[in-house]
Amino acid sequence: MARVAILDDYQGVARRMADWAALPAGTDVTVFADHLSELGAVAARLAEFDIVMALRERTPFPRALLERLPRLRLLVTAGMRNAAIDLQAAAERGILVCGTAGLPYPTAELTWGLILSLFRRIPAEDRATRAGRWQTSVGLGLNGKTLGVLGLGSLGSRVARVGRAFEMPVLAWSQNLTAERAGEVGATLVGRDELLARADVVTIHLVLSDRTRGLIGARELGLMKPGAYLVNTSRGPIVDEAALIHALRDGPIAGAGLDVFDEEPLPPDHPLRQLPNTVITPHLGYVTEETYRVFYDQAREDIQAYLRGEPIRALRP
């Protein structure tokens, strides 16, 4: 009998998102809704499981954890890329890592939710209205404001196109971006510093890597306009969190919309929870019914294929 663990089902929806009964008879599926951060606790929980499904990077699988999971033979990650899994260590231990497809649009949609929330003060006005107050602030329009997009891949391109629909000039930068590629989505290629200095809102759509970790620090934040906003729906460590908190408290930027953080879940006493010029969401970029159905159903397919001896969607070091 194969024992399967499904991790970090925060909303308690994993069982209804796929037909787990289609797995071979005798397969035992256990779903964990709570999140464990401490490596020893994770190792103890998973020690008796043959197969684990990780939902994106919610639970990391470094070498130190994999070495403490002697029964693990298949690790399924939602998505086809997961920087929190040590693929080399998994391969050395004979652990197969497989992925799933995803959807390209939900994170781009959330990006615009954060931008609109910041510019029109939607969360603050919602709270004020519920408390009995009426029209407590004056928002800003997007028309004519400059949108700066860091990273013009699939997500960044979608965000740029929506910016053009709002009649915003769009500036774009990434390390290998060409002017021709930027022009295809109505954006203008500029240098990173110029983008930061000119944009009224800067939105990040880069993959976290050694090249992008800490890409936006105190110097870069200092280049931004006093009234500008920063939006990050990519990965927390792309922005120097301490520098961002300082910039939000003391200037120069006006505020930030954040869906990702250095530590997730965000600790209860984290200073970002207390800053009034932020809109923060709990890494909701991919969290939609449609995305979950793809993640969980294809994870079920990965497990079935592995148990048949015909693995699919394998990820290599």
SETORMAR-734193 format. One record per residue (C-alpha): x, z, y; residue in three letters. Coordinates in steps of 0.5 Angstrom, whole numbers, plus 500, padded with zeros to 3 digits. Layout:
BEGIN
XZYALA ...
END
This chain:
BEGIN
500500500MET 503498507ALA 502503512ARG 501500519VAL 501504526ALA 498501532ILE 501505538LEU 499507545ASP 492505545ASP 490508552TYR 483505552GLN 481507545GLY 479499544VAL 485497539ALA 480497533ARG 475493536ARG 479488539MET 481485532ALA 478484525ASP 483489521TRP 479489515ALA 482482514ALA 488485512LEU 490486504PRO 486491501ALA 489498501GLY 493497508THR 492503512ASP 492502519VAL 493508524THR 491508531VAL 495512536PHE 491513543ALA 496518546ASP 503516548HIS 510520546LEU 516519550SER 521523547GLU 525520542LEU 525525536GLY 517526537ALA 516518536VAL 521518530ALA 517524527ALA 510520528ARG 513513525LEU 517516520ALA 512514514GLU 510507517PHE 512501514ASP 509496520ILE 508498527VAL 505495533MET 508496540ALA 504494546LEU 509491551ARG 514496553GLU 510502553ARG 514505547THR 521503547PRO 525501541PHE 532502542PRO 537503536ARG 537510536ALA 530510534LEU 530504529LEU 536508526GLU 531514525ARG 525509522LEU 528508514PRO 521505512ARG 520500518LEU 520493516ARG 516490521LEU 515491528LEU 510487532VAL 510487540THR 505484544ALA 508478547GLY 514474545MET 519478549ARG 520485550ASN 526488553ALA 525495550ALA 526493543ILE 533492541ASP 533486537LEU 540486534GLN 539493532ALA 533491528ALA 536485525ALA 542489523GLU 537494519ARG 533489516GLY 527490521ILE 523483522LEU 520483529VAL 515478531CYS 511477537GLY 504474540THR 502470545ALA 499472552GLY 495469557LEU 498467564PRO 493469569TYR 491476569PRO 497479572THR 497473578ALA 490476579GLU 492483579LEU 497481584THR 492478589TRP 487485588GLY 493489590LEU 495484596ILE 487484599LEU 487492597SER 493493602LEU 491488607PHE 484490608ARG 485498606ARG 480497600ILE 481503597PRO 482508603ALA 475505605GLU 472506599ASP 474513599ARG 472514606ALA 465511605THR 464516599ARG 466522603ALA 461520608GLY 465517613ARG 464510616TRP 469504618GLN 475509619THR 481503619SER 482496622VAL 484491616GLY 488485617LEU 487478615GLY 491473610LEU 490467614ASN 496465617GLY 500470614LYS 507469611THR 507470603LEU 514471600GLY 514470593VAL 520472589LEU 520468582GLY 516462582LEU 515461574GLY 508461571SER 506467575LEU 509466581GLY 506459581SER 499461580ARG 500467586VAL 503461591ALA 497457590ARG 492462591VAL 496463597GLY 495456600ARG 488457598ALA 488463603PHE 492458608GLU 498462608MET 505459609PRO 509460602VAL 516462602LEU 519462595ALA 526464592TRP 529465585SER 536464583GLN 535457580ASN 529455584LEU 530448587THR 526445593ALA 522440589GLU 520445584ARG 517450590ALA 514444593GLY 510442587GLU 506449589VAL 506448596GLY 512453597ALA 518452601THR 525454598LEU 529459603VAL 534464601GLY 532471599ARG 534474605ASP 530469610GLU 524470605LEU 525478606LEU 525477614ALA 520472615ARG 514474610ALA 508479611ASP 508480604VAL 513480599VAL 511479591THR 515480585ILE 515475579HIS 522476576LEU 524478569VAL 527484569LEU 535483567SER 542485569ASP 541480574ARG 535483577THR 535490576ARG 536493583GLY 535486586LEU 531490592ILE 534496595GLY 535499601ALA 539493605ARG 533488602GLU 528493604LEU 531494611GLY 531486612LEU 523486612MET 518486618LYS 516493620PRO 509491618GLY 510488612ALA 508489605TYR 511489598LEU 508488592VAL 511489585ASN 507487578THR 513485575SER 518491572ARG 519497576GLY 527497576PRO 527491580ILE 526495586VAL 530501587ASP 525506587GLU 528512591ALA 530506597ALA 523504596LEU 520511597ILE 524512603HIS 522506606ALA 515508605LEU 516514608ARG 520513614ASP 519505615GLY 521500616PRO 515497611ILE 508498612ALA 506499605GLY 507497598ALA 502495592GLY 505497585LEU 503496578ASP 510498575VAL 514504575PHE 521506573ASP 518511568GLU 511510565GLU 506513565PRO 508515572LEU 509523572PRO 504527575PRO 508530580ASP 511523582HIS 512522590PRO 509515590LEU 502518588ARG 502522594GLN 504516599LEU 498514603PRO 501507604ASN 501505597THR 496502592VAL 498504585ILE 495502579THR 497504572PRO 501497569HIS 494493569LEU 497486570GLY 496484563TYR 490489561VAL 484485560THR 479484555GLU 481477554GLU 489479553THR 488484549TYR 484480544ARG 490475544VAL 495481543PHE 491485537TYR 488479533ASP 495475533GLN 498482531ALA 494482525ARG 496475524GLU 503477524ASP 502483519ILE 498478514GLN 503473514ALA 509478513TYR 505481507LEU 504474504ARG 512473505GLY 511468510GLU 512471517PRO 510468523ILE 512468531ARG 519472529ALA 523474535LEU 531473534ARG 537477537PRO 
END
